């Protein structure tokens, strides 16, 4: 239906995707926005409700 479900969000969180661009000192991965764009593109290919 175009809405992310709680289970999918939990999986993304455990994989570290929700903190992709947060600095590592705050528990994120410290990646740049190019990495975020690549992740969003791949997630969007599966289901557009998971894109940012």
Short mmCIF file of the C-alpha atoms (twelve columns), coordinates in Angstrom:
data_MODEL
# 
_entry.id   MODEL 
# 
loop_
_atom_site.group_PDB 
_atom_site.id 
_atom_site.type_symbol 
_atom_site.label_atom_id 
_atom_site.label_alt_id 
_atom_site.label_comp_id 
_atom_site.label_asym_id 
_atom_site.label_seq_id 
_atom_site.Cartn_x 
_atom_site.Cartn_y 
_atom_site.Cartn_z 
_atom_site.pdbx_PDB_model_num 
ATOM 1  C CA . UNK A 1  0.000  0.000  0.000  1 
ATOM 2  C CA . UNK A 2  2.983  2.302  -0.082 1 
ATOM 3  C CA . UNK A 3  3.415  2.450  3.693  1 
ATOM 4  C CA . UNK A 4  6.433  0.940  5.460  1 
ATOM 5  C CA . UNK A 5  5.634  -1.608 8.125  1 
ATOM 6  C CA . UNK A 6  7.170  -1.800 11.588 1 
ATOM 7  C CA . UNK A 7  9.021  -5.030 10.839 1 
ATOM 8  C CA . UNK A 8  10.731 -3.563 7.784  1 
ATOM 9  C CA . UNK A 9  11.762 -0.468 9.744  1 
ATOM 10 C CA . UNK A 10 13.167 -2.663 12.524 1 
ATOM 11 C CA . UNK A 11 15.232 -4.630 9.986  1 
ATOM 12 C CA . UNK A 12 16.587 -1.403 8.475  1 
ATOM 13 C CA . UNK A 13 17.439 -0.099 11.951 1 
ATOM 14 C CA . UNK A 14 19.287 -3.293 12.943 1 
ATOM 15 C CA . UNK A 15 21.252 -3.121 9.696  1 
ATOM 16 C CA . UNK A 16 22.294 0.458  10.512 1 
ATOM 17 C CA . UNK A 17 20.542 2.082  7.571  1 
ATOM 18 C CA . UNK A 18 18.538 4.539  9.680  1 
ATOM 19 C CA . UNK A 19 21.727 6.080  11.078 1 
ATOM 20 C CA . UNK A 20 23.705 5.959  7.857  1 
ATOM 21 C CA . UNK A 21 24.735 9.634  7.821  1 
ATOM 22 C CA . UNK A 22 24.911 10.161 11.585 1 
ATOM 23 C CA . UNK A 23 28.436 10.570 12.973 1 
ATOM 24 C CA . UNK A 24 29.887 7.434  14.533 1 
ATOM 25 C CA . UNK A 25 30.203 9.210  17.900 1 
ATOM 26 C CA . UNK A 26 26.389 9.266  18.003 1 
ATOM 27 C CA . UNK A 27 25.999 5.625  16.992 1 
ATOM 28 C CA . UNK A 28 25.668 6.186  13.263 1 
ATOM 29 C CA . UNK A 29 27.810 4.929  10.420 1 
ATOM 30 C CA . UNK A 30 29.294 8.290  9.458  1 
ATOM 31 C CA . UNK A 31 28.637 7.797  5.743  1 
ATOM 32 C CA . UNK A 32 28.190 10.591 3.238  1 
ATOM 33 C CA . UNK A 33 25.062 11.527 1.311  1 
ATOM 34 C CA . UNK A 34 26.293 9.657  -1.763 1 
ATOM 35 C CA . UNK A 35 26.062 6.440  0.257  1 
ATOM 36 C CA . UNK A 36 22.602 7.452  1.469  1 
ATOM 37 C CA . UNK A 37 21.489 8.092  -2.114 1 
ATOM 38 C CA . UNK A 38 22.746 4.660  -3.181 1 
ATOM 39 C CA . UNK A 39 20.843 2.972  -0.345 1 
ATOM 40 C CA . UNK A 40 17.674 4.928  -1.144 1 
ATOM 41 C CA . UNK A 41 17.950 3.993  -4.807 1 
ATOM 42 C CA . UNK A 42 18.271 0.291  -3.995 1 
ATOM 43 C CA . UNK A 43 15.434 0.363  -1.471 1 
ATOM 44 C CA . UNK A 44 13.267 2.244  -3.952 1 
ATOM 45 C CA . UNK A 45 13.825 -0.469 -6.531 1 
ATOM 46 C CA . UNK A 46 12.217 -2.907 -4.093 1 
ATOM 47 C CA . UNK A 47 9.486  -0.749 -2.555 1 
ATOM 48 C CA . UNK A 48 9.106  3.014  -2.850 1 
ATOM 49 C CA . UNK A 49 7.609  3.295  0.635  1 
ATOM 50 C CA . UNK A 50 11.091 2.753  2.096  1 
ATOM 51 C CA . UNK A 51 12.754 5.624  0.275  1 
ATOM 52 C CA . UNK A 52 13.656 8.823  2.053  1 
# 
